[in-house]
Amino acid sequence: MIPELKKNTESKMQKSIEALKNDLGKVRTGRASTGLLDHIHVDYYGSMTQLSQIANVTLLDGRTLGVQPWEKSMLGKVEKAIRDSDLGLNPSTVGDVVRVPMPALTEERRRDLIKVVRGEGEDAKIAIRNLRRDANSSLKDALKSKEIGEDDERRAQDDVQKLTDKYITEVDKMLAQKEQDLMQI
């Protein structure tokens, strides 16, 4: 029972880390990244479809993305979807490619993005702490129903706390790296 609980808790904490990685990937730095456009959806014949499903997204250079729809008729819709997204990008069509230049970040915008990143990190830490709380309450319930002894419960709680500390440290490292990326000019 205890090993299964630890394993489930650790896998859920790992999923929290993965979710944080995805969220941090959406926060743009000054550099172009193909993952930046992952969450954009385009009206594709009446259904909202992910951009990556209808176009090839490539890195043209360090500050420019190239989006090449597989159907030329989608050029205008792809450009409009990117422009209407919350990323503040200004795409332009050149031939059969939509060029998406990454504007340079101002100091003020960098500070705002750091606040966003810290908020995402805090949400991840809260999720990890909630998983710890759930695991500990499961251990207490098992102790009350006499499935495990007090010593086992205490050892398992210590193990869960070590897991929590490990993943909180990982979140802190990810945040520090992202903040460093944001502050680079």
Steps between C-alpha positions, in 0.01 A plus 500: 500500500772750597727436196199539270403827670855636465515395135166666419598818686833518318341448157245775573779734614688420178186594303494834685859559386406411140205740513732774627743430214214541252383822664852645509550405134211728409662800668714642227852621543673714239585190299268324259377151588270276299320401822383858536217446251389159634186626670372703202189361332389583144151479348550208262181445299276576795692324778768651722821308428846532653740695281748212500231277346456716189841659451872444533656730762874555456774724634619732223762667722551588867219754503263384225257210467373373167152349474424321174141374474454179303217668309563843346137599567578492875769774485263782596332304779834393649629858493177626663510231771859591592422872500187449716683283753603646837870486407522851354657381174471669160525238223537581131448281194791467258419269209359182648659547847371702795803666661465568873775734627558507877503859619771592748377502857506826694630506856148562631358208300779275630408590859133426428591163349710416806195566717299265278772235523514529879121464515519183290774369729296575810202315351723197437631512858144519633403198290799305636418597859137396445623159383707473818195587708289238319767233550534586870124488553489160328771382740305632800187321378697178461634542854149557639370188327803311636631407154845634593686567824607837640865443412414415140277806475773728637763355263265531204423864591873571511540341156211706362660815646831412331316458169329834552831673576658344191227623266476846660877533443452395138230768457737761648776397256261524204384845611856626545592376150194661340562831681861494380379436143254789525759746626753423225506770236 
